[in-house]
Amino acid sequence: MRLDYGRIALRFLGMASVAATAAGSATAGEQIFDELRFGVSTSVQSGHSRENGVFPEITALFDPFGYDAAVGWQQLLHPRIHLGTSIGTSGEATQFFTGFTWTVDFNEKLFAEAGFGGVIHTGDLEGDDDGPELGCRVLFHEYLGAGYRFTRNWNVMAQVAHSSHANLCDGPNDGMTRAGLQIGYKF
């Protein structure tokens, strides 16, 4: 049976949109998400490992460890959990990722972020095609970002994300490195 990953990604986006609407209309005690982000990225790799096209992204952040109540550098002790997807276009890999996000506020407008976790992808494991050869289906996923808050709720963040297996499985390890912008809405 062949899976249609594009259709799966569209269903995921549809469910996320419905969930975002529900989260936005919920009271504070019933809130599902801490923040939702929508954006786009592109490959920053060169040579045969470069991915074509752009990658629409959606990420949901959850706050089970009390990030919102933490102050200053104590925020590092209270990571949020992220769950998201980066949708492949032009026949490139779609990623479904999750992990922990650490956010540090420099002031009420500027912030920085780092995330670490895992990703399942639809890319080539080995092959002669253009695009990265990834070696295994499950990879590590990490990102760094810097952001600006327009209001208490709206922000923009530039980020660079990388996925690879760190030579922990057999096969090639070209990895995927993408950079982009995301618009966030914090509930």
Helices and strands as residue ranges (DSSP letters): H 5-25, G 28-30, E 35-43, G 47-49, E 54-62, G 67-69, G 72-77, E 80-86, E 95-105, E 110-121, E 138-149, E 154-164, E 176-186
